[in-house]
Amino acid sequence: MITSPFWTDQFPRPADLPVSTELPSHVDVAIVGSGYTGLCAARVLAKSGASVAVLERETIGWGASSRNGGMATPGLKQGLSKIYKKYGPEKGREFWQASVDAIDLLEDIVREHAIDCDWSRSGHVALAAKESHLSDLESYADWIKSEFGHPMTKIPRGEIREEIGSDRFFGGISDEISGGIQPAKYVFGLSRAVSELGVKLFEGSGVESVHREGSRFRVITGQGEVAADEVIIATNGYTDRTLPRLKPKVIPVGSYIIVTEPLSLELQDELSPKRRMYYDSKRFINYFRLTPDGRMLWGGRNDLSVDLDLEESSAILQAQLTAVFPQLEGVPLTHSWSGRLGVTFDLMPHIGKVDGVWYANGYSGHGLSIATYLGTELGLLISGQKERSPFAEIPHQTILFYRNRPWFLPFASRYYRLLDWIN
Ligand SMILES: Cc1cc2nc3c(=O)[nH]c(=O)nc-3n(C[C@H](O)[C@H](O)[C@H](O)COP(=O)(O)OP(=O)(O)OC[C@H]3O[C@@H](n4cnc5c(N)ncnc54)[C@H](O)[C@@H]3O)c2cc1C
C-alpha cells in the first residue's frame, strides 16, 4: 500500500509547472502557502494588475489542497441554526449564500481556465448513521427550503438503495448542487492559471518571519527575503509560528483517507448508482465517494491527532468501510494518507489581519469550495474591488493557554467519541 495521496500519485505535480528560483526584491503582495486560498487570492490580485509572489515551503499544492476528498458541498462546518443564533438571520443568510456561491465560483474558475480536473455536479447525500439522526436531517432540509428556497430531497430508509448500495443507513437527504473533483488536478491547474497571469511561484521557500518596516513588510524565507506592500498567510491547517499571534487561532486536526483498487463498473453502479458524494451524521464523520477512475475513497478518523500511523489508521478506516459496504470485504487498498484540517474554535472560516498581515483560514474540513471563495474574497478586499466580507466581520477567538501545541485535542477526541456512542 502506498502511503502518499492517491491524487498526486495519479496526477503528480506537472514537471513543466513554471516555478521561479530567484526572489524579486519587491512585490505588491507576498502570499504564504500555495493551496486554494493562496492561489485564488493570487488569481484576483494578478488580474487587478498587482505583482504577486506565492511562497511555498514544500512543493506547489502540497498541503490539504492536493490531499482532500474532492467533495464540494454547500453550508459551512458550523451548523446554520447555530450561525443564526450567534450572528443573526442577516449574517446567517450571507454565510449560506456564500457557501452556495462558492461552488459556482469553483465551477467558473474551472471553466475560465479550462482546468481539466474531473469536476462533476453529481450531488451529495447526507446519511443518517442512527435512526434518531434522520429527523434532524429532515428538519434541516425543511428549514433550508423555507429560509432560502433551496430544495433538498428527503430519502426515506425504504428508498435508500436508490442512492447507495448499503443497508447501514436510516435514510438521508440529497442536494443536487454539490460536486466532485480531482483535487490535485484542480490545484495544479490553478497554479498554472495564476502563473499565466504573471504570478511568480516559489517552492522550498518556507517563510520564517514577517517584519513590518514602515509601510512595507520584509518577508524572510529560507531562500532569502522579499519586500511586500501586503502579505497574506494562507497556510490553514499547516499554520506555524511565522506569526506567533495567528497560530493559536487555528487548530491542526488530522484527516485520513484510504482508496481501494478500481472496482468493476457493475460494483460501482451498485455502490453509488448516481456517483454521489456522501457523508454521514456522526461527529467523527465518514466521507466517501467513488473516484473518477472507479475506486472507493473512504475518509474519516476516530482521533483528532495529525500523526496517526497510516497502516493503523487504514485498518480502522477499512473496518468502517466494510461495515457500510460488505461488498468490499477483501478488496485490496492501494493508498492511505493523511492531511491537516485547519479547525477554529467556532467552526467558522475567517478572514482577518494580525499585525497588519492578512489571513484566511479555519475551513474545518469544508474548504474545497470555501477556501476557493475566501481566497477570492481576500484578493477582492486587498485590490479594493470589495469593501467588506461577512467572514471578516465576526470575532476570531482562541482559548487561554493555547499558543503552540493543541494540548486539548486528546480530551476533545474522547468527548466526541462518547457523544457518538451515546447519541
Ligand atoms: C484528508 C482531507 C480531506 C478533506 N476533504 C475535503 C472535502 O472532501 N471537501 C472539502 O470541502 N474540504 C476537504 N478538506 C479540506 C480542504 O482540503 C482544505 O480546507 C483546503 O484545501 C485548504 O486550502 P488552503 O489553501 O487554505 O490550505 P492548504 O492547501 O493546506 O495549503 C497550505 C500550504 O501552506 C504551506 N505552508 C505552511 N507554512 C508555510 C510557511 N511558513 N511558508 C511557506 N509555506 C507554508 C503548506 O506547505 C501548504 O502547502 C479536506 C482536507 C483534508 C486534509
The ligand as a Gaussian input file, in Angstrom:
#p B3LYP/6-31G(d) Opt

LIG

0 1
 C       -7.704000      14.482000       4.214000
 C       -8.522000      15.707000       3.922000
 C       -9.771000      15.583000       3.322000
 C      -10.528000      16.724000       3.028000
 N      -11.693000      16.570000       2.321000
 C      -12.394000      17.676000       1.961000
 C      -13.534000      17.552000       1.139000
 O      -13.880000      16.469000       0.647000
 N      -14.254000      18.674000       0.891000
 C      -13.895000      19.896000       1.364000
 O      -14.599000      20.894000       1.127000
 N      -12.753000      20.049000       2.084000
 C      -11.994000      18.981000       2.381000
 N      -10.836000      19.126000       3.084000
 C      -10.393000      20.488000       3.455000
 C       -9.706000      21.227000       2.299000
 O       -8.809000      20.365000       1.651000
 C       -8.933000      22.444000       2.858000
 O       -9.828000      23.236000       3.618000
 C       -8.336000      23.318000       1.793000
 O       -7.560000      22.551000       0.894000
 C       -7.442000      24.384000       2.447000
 O       -6.727000      25.064000       1.453000
 P       -5.610000      26.104000       1.880000
 O       -5.068000      26.693000       0.645000
 O       -6.164000      27.088000       2.867000
 O       -4.514000      25.273000       2.672000
 P       -3.547000      24.086000       2.180000
 O       -3.978000      23.506000       0.905000
 O       -3.391000      23.175000       3.344000
 O       -2.177000      24.842000       1.877000
 C       -1.384000      25.408000       2.891000
 C        0.049000      25.413000       2.395000
 O        0.834000      26.283000       3.229000
 C        2.159000      25.777000       3.217000
 N        2.882000      26.402000       4.331000
 C        2.652000      26.264000       5.662000
 N        3.504000      27.050000       6.385000
 C        4.293000      27.682000       5.480000
 C        5.370000      28.620000       5.604000
 N        5.783000      29.068000       6.789000
 N        5.971000      29.069000       4.474000
 C        5.552000      28.643000       3.236000
 N        4.533000      27.751000       3.072000
 C        3.899000      27.277000       4.174000
 C        1.960000      24.277000       3.350000
 O        3.108000      23.577000       2.943000
 C        0.731000      24.042000       2.463000
 O        1.102000      23.625000       1.152000
 C      -10.056000      18.017000       3.394000
 C       -8.807000      18.143000       3.995000
 C       -8.034000      17.008000       4.248000
 C       -6.691000      17.171000       4.885000

